Amino acid sequence: MRFVVRRLLLFAAALFGLSVVVFAALRILPGDVASIMAGVNAPPEKAAQLREQLGLNRPLTAQYLDWMGALVRGDFGTSILTGRSVTALVAARASITFPLIIAGLLVALAIGLPLGCAAVLARSPRVRGMFHMLAIVGGAVPALWGGMLLILLFGRGVGLIGILPSQGFPLDGWAAPGKALLSLILPALTVGIIVGASLMRYTRAALGDLAGSGYIDMARSCGMTRPQAVLRVGLRLATPQLVSVIGLTFASMITGVMVIENLFALPGIGNGLVTDVGNRDLIAVQSELFLLAAFFLAIGLVVDVLHRLLDPRLKTAANLSEVNA
């Protein structure tokens, strides 16, 4: 419980520091924020009106306190471009980005975990070398090139086997679940293959370190074969490390799918953030950046707690250090 309380306090402190950094980053940009949002050729009166409307003529401390107060109430501001609340915009975009990330992560797990285990269990040096080369090649494929290759192979209308949509998302969204899922298959495969190669390397490294340890020897002395010992005992011991890797991979995929969303014309978070920056909707960008960074911190908090729960050795080590202190 004390560990969780400490992590929550650190999380709150990190959120505060994060809000200061995001708020200050848009205020130290060259030029006036209102003039940038109004446009280069906009008359001074429009910039002054926008400055008054957004409260940019008030002291920075008052602006920050107003913004933080709105965040606490769940009000992330209003987009100047569309007039919609930032909360509604992010929710609509997240309904595309998060299913894409989850589907891509499932593909990556289906590729990375079995192939990583197979690479450790392989007896032949040639087979191990083949798995090693496969992991390197898969991880080195640029997302843009891999996505274009899948479009040329399976994209409807342009591919050799044109069976899957390659552009856009249904206007009805998830009201048409079949079409929505079909539109995410190619992007999820693009993300999953590349991330799966990385998970394969992590799995192979984690299990490889344990394959020659005393844990495996003890399991084999109890009657298990080497594959059984590696998969039942080694994989269990490597689970905390793999959970950390998978959690951080999930968080990094939010920004990693930005290229994929633009390639497949998906109106997700990454694509929307690029659009808002290009349209100089800096107030919306401010809240969107804060939400993205807060999500990274939240994933880190969850990974820390899960790591602690899955590995009792960490709790024992902490108790011993407190006793010695």
C-alpha positions in Angstrom: 0.0 0.0 0.0 2.9 2.4 0.8 4.4 1.6 -2.6 1.1 2.5 -4.3 0.7 5.7 -2.3 4.3 6.8 -3.2 3.7 6.1 -6.8 0.4 8.0 -6.8 2.2 11.0 -5.2 5.0 10.9 -7.8 2.3 10.6 -10.5 0.5 13.7 -9.2 3.8 15.6 -9.0 4.8 14.5 -12.5 1.4 15.7 -13.8 1.9 19.1 -12.2 5.4 19.4 -13.7 4.0 18.2 -17.1 1.2 20.8 -17.1 3.8 23.6 -16.4 6.0 22.4 -19.3 3.2 22.1 -21.8 1.8 25.5 -20.8 5.2 27.2 -21.0 6.1 25.5 -24.3 3.4 27.3 -26.2 4.1 30.6 -24.5 7.8 30.7 -25.2 7.3 30.2 -29.0 8.6 33.1 -31.1 5.8 35.6 -31.8 2.4 36.1 -30.2 0.2 33.1 -29.8 -2.9 35.0 -30.9 -1.1 36.4 -34.0 0.0 32.9 -34.9 -3.5 31.4 -34.5 -5.1 34.3 -36.4 -2.8 33.8 -39.4 0.1 35.7 -41.0 -2.0 38.0 -43.1 -4.7 38.6 -40.5 -5.4 42.2 -39.5 -4.2 43.4 -36.0 -7.8 43.8 -34.9 -8.5 40.1 -35.4 -5.4 39.1 -33.3 -6.5 41.5 -30.6 -10.0 40.1 -30.6 -8.7 36.6 -30.4 -6.3 37.6 -27.6 -9.2 39.0 -25.6 -11.4 36.0 -26.3 -8.8 33.5 -25.1 -7.7 35.6 -22.2 -4.1 35.8 -23.6 -3.9 39.4 -22.4 -4.0 38.3 -18.8 -1.0 37.5 -16.6 0.6 34.1 -17.3 -0.1 33.0 -13.7 -3.8 33.7 -14.1 -3.9 31.9 -17.5 -2.3 28.8 -16.0 -4.6 28.7 -13.0 -7.7 29.1 -15.2 -6.4 26.3 -17.5 -5.7 24.0 -14.5 -9.0 24.7 -13.0 -10.7 23.8 -16.2 -8.7 20.6 -16.4 -9.8 19.6 -12.9 -13.4 20.1 -14.0 -12.8 18.0 -17.1 -13.0 21.0 -19.4 -10.1 20.8 -21.9 -11.2 23.9 -23.8 -12.8 24.5 -27.2 -11.3 24.2 -30.6 -11.1 27.6 -32.3 -11.2 25.9 -35.7 -14.3 23.7 -35.3 -16.0 25.2 -32.2 -16.2 21.7 -30.7 -14.9 20.9 -27.2 -11.4 19.3 -27.1 -12.8 16.5 -25.0 -15.3 15.5 -27.8 -12.6 15.8 -30.4 -10.1 13.6 -28.5 -12.8 11.1 -27.6 -13.8 10.7 -31.3 -10.2 10.3 -32.4 -9.4 7.9 -29.5 -12.2 5.7 -30.7 -10.1 5.0 -33.8 -6.5 5.2 -32.4 -7.0 2.9 -29.4 -8.7 0.1 -31.2 -5.9 0.3 -33.8 -3.2 0.1 -31.1 -4.9 -2.8 -29.3 -5.3 -4.7 -32.6 -1.7 -4.0 -33.5 -0.5 -5.1 -30.1 -2.5 -8.3 -30.4 -0.9 -9.0 -33.7 2.5 -8.2 -32.2 2.0 -10.6 -29.3 0.8 -13.3 -31.6 4.1 -12.9 -33.6 6.6 -11.9 -31.0 5.9 -14.3 -28.1 5.8 -17.6 -30.1 8.7 -16.8 -32.3 10.8 -15.5 -29.3 10.1 -18.8 -27.5 10.9 -20.8 -30.6 14.2 -19.0 -31.0 15.2 -19.9 -27.5 14.1 -23.6 -27.9 15.8 -24.1 -31.3 18.7 -26.5 -31.1 20.2 -25.8 -34.6 22.5 -22.8 -34.9 21.1 -22.2 -38.4 17.6 -22.0 -37.1 18.6 -19.7 -34.3 20.4 -17.5 -36.9 17.3 -17.5 -39.1 15.2 -16.3 -36.1 17.8 -13.6 -35.3 17.8 -12.4 -38.9 14.0 -12.4 -39.0 13.8 -10.2 -35.9 16.4 -7.7 -37.3 14.7 -7.5 -40.7 11.2 -7.1 -39.2 12.3 -4.4 -36.8 14.2 -2.5 -39.5 11.3 -2.2 -41.9 10.1 1.5 -41.9 6.4 1.8 -41.1 5.7 3.8 -44.2 7.3 1.3 -46.5 5.7 -1.7 -44.8 2.2 -0.1 -44.9 2.6 0.8 -48.6 3.7 -2.8 -49.3 0.6 -4.2 -47.6 -1.6 -1.7 -49.6 0.0 -2.9 -52.9 -0.6 -6.5 -51.9 -4.1 -6.4 -50.3 -5.5 -2.8 -50.8 -8.9 -2.8 -52.5 -8.6 -1.3 -55.9 -4.8 -1.1 -56.1 -3.5 -4.3 -54.6 -2.7 -7.7 -56.2 -5.3 -9.3 -53.9 -7.7 -6.3 -53.4 -9.7 -7.5 -50.5 -9.2 -4.9 -47.8 -9.9 -1.2 -47.6 -6.7 0.9 -47.6 -8.0 4.5 -47.0 -10.3 6.2 -44.6 -12.7 5.2 -41.8 -16.5 4.7 -42.1 -18.4 8.0 -41.6 -20.8 6.1 -39.2 -17.8 5.0 -37.2 -18.4 2.0 -34.9 -22.1 2.1 -35.8 -21.0 0.0 -38.7 -18.6 -2.4 -36.8 -17.9 -4.7 -39.8 -16.7 -1.8 -42.0 -14.8 -0.2 -39.1 -12.9 -3.5 -38.3 -12.0 -4.0 -42.0 -10.6 -0.5 -42.2 -8.2 -1.3 -39.3 -6.9 -4.6 -40.5 -4.1 -3.3 -42.8 -3.0 -0.6 -40.3 -3.0 -3.1 -37.5 -0.9 -5.6 -39.5 1.6 -2.8 -40.4 2.0 -1.8 -36.7 1.9 -5.4 -35.4 4.6 -6.8 -37.7 7.1 -4.1 -36.8 6.3 -4.2 -33.0 6.2 -8.0 -33.1 9.8 -8.1 -34.2 10.8 -6.0 -31.3 8.8 -8.2 -28.8 10.4 -11.2 -30.4 13.9 -9.8 -29.5 12.8 -9.0 -26.0 11.3 -12.4 -25.4 14.3 -14.2 -26.8 16.6 -12.1 -24.6 14.6 -12.6 -21.4 14.1 -16.4 -21.9 17.7 -16.8 -23.2 19.1 -15.5 -19.9 16.9 -17.9 -17.9 17.4 -20.9 -20.2 20.8 -21.6 -18.6 19.9 -20.6 -15.1 19.4 -22.8 -12.0 15.6 -22.3 -12.2 15.5 -24.3 -15.4 17.9 -27.0 -14.1 15.7 -27.4 -11.0 12.6 -27.7 -13.1 14.3 -30.4 -15.3 15.4 -32.3 -12.2 11.7 -32.5 -11.3 11.0 -34.4 -14.5 10.2 -31.6 -17.0 11.7 -31.6 -20.5 13.7 -28.6 -21.6 10.8 -27.0 -23.6 8.4 -27.6 -20.7 10.8 -26.0 -18.2 11.5 -23.0 -20.5 7.8 -22.4 -21.3 6.3 -23.1 -17.8 9.0 -21.9 -15.5 11.2 -19.5 -17.6 8.2 -17.7 -19.2 6.6 -17.3 -15.8 9.8 -15.7 -14.4 10.2 -13.5 -17.4 6.6 -12.3 -17.2 7.3 -9.2 -15.1 9.9 -8.0 -17.5 7.7 -8.7 -20.5 4.8 -6.9 -18.9 7.0 -3.8 -18.5 8.1 -4.0 -22.1 4.5 -4.5 -23.4 3.1 -1.7 -21.3 5.8 0.8 -22.4 5.4 -0.4 -26.0 1.6 0.2 -25.8 2.2 3.8 -24.6 4.8 4.5 -27.3 2.5 3.2 -30.0 0.2 6.2 -29.5 2.8 8.4 -31.2 4.2 5.6 -33.3 0.9 5.1 -35.2 0.9 8.7 -36.3 2.6 7.8 -39.6 0.2 4.9 -40.0 -2.9 7.0 -39.5 -1.7 9.5 -42.1 -0.8 6.8 -44.6 -4.2 5.1 -44.2 -6.1 8.4 -43.9 -7.5 7.5 -40.4 -8.8 10.4 -38.4 -7.1 9.3 -35.2 -5.2 11.2 -32.4 -1.9 11.4 -34.3 -3.5 12.6 -37.5 -5.7 15.1 -35.6 -2.8 16.5 -33.7 -0.8 17.1 -36.9 -3.9 18.8 -38.4 -4.4 21.0 -35.3 -0.8 22.1 -35.4 -1.0 22.8 -39.1 -4.2 24.9 -38.5 -2.6 26.8 -35.6 -5.3 25.6 -33.2 -2.8 26.0 -30.4 -5.3 26.0 -27.5 -6.5 22.5 -28.6 -2.9 21.4 -29.1 -2.1 22.4 -25.6 -4.8 20.2 -24.0 -4.1 17.3 -26.5 -0.4 17.3 -25.6 -1.3 17.3 -21.9 -3.7 14.4 -22.3 -1.1 12.3 -24.4 1.6 12.9 -21.9 -0.7 12.1 -18.9 -1.6 8.9 -20.6 2.1 8.0 -20.9 2.5 8.7 -17.1 -0.6 6.6 -16.3 0.7 3.6 -18.3 4.0 3.9 -16.4 2.1 3.9 -13.1 0.1 0.8 -14.1 3.3 -1.0 -15.3 5.1 -0.2 -12.0 2.2 -1.6 -9.9 1.8 -4.7 -12.1 5.5 -5.4 -12.0 5.4 -5.2 -8.2 2.5 -7.6 -8.0 3.9 -10.1 -10.5 7.4 -10.2 -9.0 7.3 -10.9 -5.2 11.1 -10.6 -5.1 10.8 -6.8 -5.4 8.6 -6.7 -2.3 11.0 -8.9 -0.4 14.0 -6.8 -1.4 12.1 -3.6 -0.3 11.3 -5.2 3.1 14.9 -6.2 3.6 16.2 -2.7 2.7 13.7 -1.2 5.2 14.8 -3.6 7.9 18.5 -2.8 7.3 17.8 0.9 7.3 
